[in-house]
Amino acid sequence: MKCAGPFQLAVWSSSSPDYLHAVLAQAVPPEVRLVFVWSRERCVRRFDPELQEHYFVKDLRKVKRIGFDLARVLIVDDTPKKLERNYGNAVYVKPFLGDSDDDELPWLAAYLRTMVTADNVRQIEKRGWRSSLTTGPRK
C-alpha cells in the first residue's frame, strides 16, 4: 500500500464484519498495520424518510474518543451520505466496480501525500481533489 508510509491507517466500513474481513484479507497486505478495523456495528444507523430506507453514518466523534485529533484525520469513502457528520474530513472517491483499469487508489495516494504536512485537514477544500494534482500518480 503506497500511501501507508506517513499515515496511520484504519478501516471503517458500513458492511458486515464477515464481508469486511474477507475483503481485507484480499486487499491489505499482512505487513500493513491497521490502527483499527470497524464494521457497521460502529456506524450510526439513520432512517431516510424520503427514500424509506435505513443507511449508516460514520461519526468521527468515535475516532476522537480513542485519541485522534480530527484536525489530522481524513476519511475516504465513495458515499457522501455516510460522512454527513464529518464532511470537513471527507475525501470522496469513485466507487470500485471491479474494472482492472481502475486507477482511483494511485490517484488518491498521490493526493493524500499532499496532505501530510497540513495542520488542519478540515480547513482544506477537498471537493475536486483530482484536479488539484498537477501530475499523475507515481507507479
C-alpha positions in Angstrom: 0.0 0.0 0.0 1.8 3.0 -1.3 0.1 5.6 1.0 0.8 3.7 4.2 4.2 5.3 4.9 3.5 8.6 6.5 0.0 7.7 7.8 -1.7 5.7 10.4 -4.3 3.6 8.5 -7.6 2.3 9.8 -10.6 0.8 8.0 -14.2 1.7 8.8 -16.8 0.1 6.6 -20.6 0.1 6.8 -20.5 -3.5 5.7 -20.9 -6.6 7.9 -17.9 -7.8 9.8 -17.7 -11.1 7.8 -17.7 -9.2 4.5 -15.2 -6.6 5.7 -12.7 -9.2 6.9 -13.0 -11.2 3.7 -12.2 -8.0 1.6 -9.3 -7.0 3.9 -7.8 -10.5 3.6 -7.6 -9.9 -0.2 -6.8 -6.1 -0.2 -4.5 -5.3 2.7 -1.0 -6.9 2.8 -0.2 -8.6 6.1 2.7 -6.1 6.7 0.3 -3.2 6.8 -0.7 -2.4 10.4 -4.2 -1.0 10.7 -4.9 1.0 13.8 -8.4 -0.3 13.9 -10.9 -2.2 11.8 -14.5 -1.2 12.3 -17.6 -2.5 10.6 -21.2 -1.4 10.6 -21.5 -2.0 14.4 -19.6 1.2 14.9 -21.8 3.2 12.5 -24.9 5.2 13.4 -28.0 3.8 11.8 -30.2 6.5 10.3 -33.5 6.5 8.5 -34.2 8.4 5.3 -37.9 9.2 5.3 -37.8 10.3 1.7 -36.4 7.1 0.4 -38.0 5.0 3.2 -34.7 3.2 4.0 -32.0 2.9 6.6 -28.4 3.9 6.0 -25.3 4.0 8.0 -23.3 7.1 9.1 -19.6 7.1 10.2 -19.4 9.6 13.1 -15.8 10.7 13.6 -16.6 11.6 17.2 -16.0 7.9 17.9 -12.5 8.2 16.4 -11.9 11.3 18.5 -12.9 9.4 21.6 -10.0 7.0 21.1 -7.5 9.8 21.0 -7.3 11.1 17.4 -7.3 14.8 16.6 -9.9 15.4 14.0 -7.9 18.2 12.5 -5.4 15.5 11.4 -8.0 12.8 10.3 -9.1 12.1 6.8 -11.8 9.7 6.0 -12.1 8.3 2.4 -15.5 7.0 1.2 -17.4 6.7 -2.1 -20.8 7.6 -0.4 -21.1 11.2 0.9 -24.2 10.3 2.9 -22.1 8.1 5.1 -20.0 11.1 6.1 -22.7 13.6 6.6 -21.5 14.5 10.1 -17.9 15.0 9.1 -17.7 16.5 5.6 -14.7 18.5 6.5 -12.7 15.3 7.0 -14.0 13.6 3.8 -12.2 12.8 0.6 -14.7 11.3 -1.8 -13.6 8.7 -4.3 -15.3 6.9 -7.2 -16.8 3.5 -6.3 -14.7 0.5 -7.3 -16.8 -1.6 -9.7 -14.3 -4.3 -10.5 -12.6 -2.7 -13.5 -9.0 -3.9 -13.8 -8.0 -0.5 -15.2 -9.4 1.4 -12.2 -6.7 3.8 -11.1 -8.5 5.7 -8.3 -6.3 4.4 -5.5 -3.0 5.5 -7.0 -4.5 9.0 -7.7 -5.8 9.0 -4.1 -2.4 8.0 -2.7 -0.8 10.9 -4.7 -3.4 13.3 -3.3 -3.0 12.1 0.3 0.7 12.7 0.1 -0.1 16.4 -0.5 -1.9 16.5 2.9 0.9 15.1 5.1 2.0 18.4 6.5 -1.4 20.0 6.8 -2.1 21.4 10.3 -5.8 21.1 9.9 -7.2 19.0 7.0 -10.7 20.1 7.8 -9.9 23.6 6.5 -8.7 22.3 3.1 -11.2 22.2 0.3 -11.2 18.5 -0.9 -14.0 18.5 -3.4 -12.5 18.2 -6.8 -9.3 16.8 -5.3 -8.2 15.1 -8.5 -7.9 18.5 -10.3 -5.5 19.7 -7.7 -2.9 17.2 -8.8 -0.5 18.6 -11.4 0.9 15.1 -12.2 -0.5 11.6 -12.1 0.3 9.0 -9.5 3.8 7.5 -9.2 3.9 4.0 -10.5 
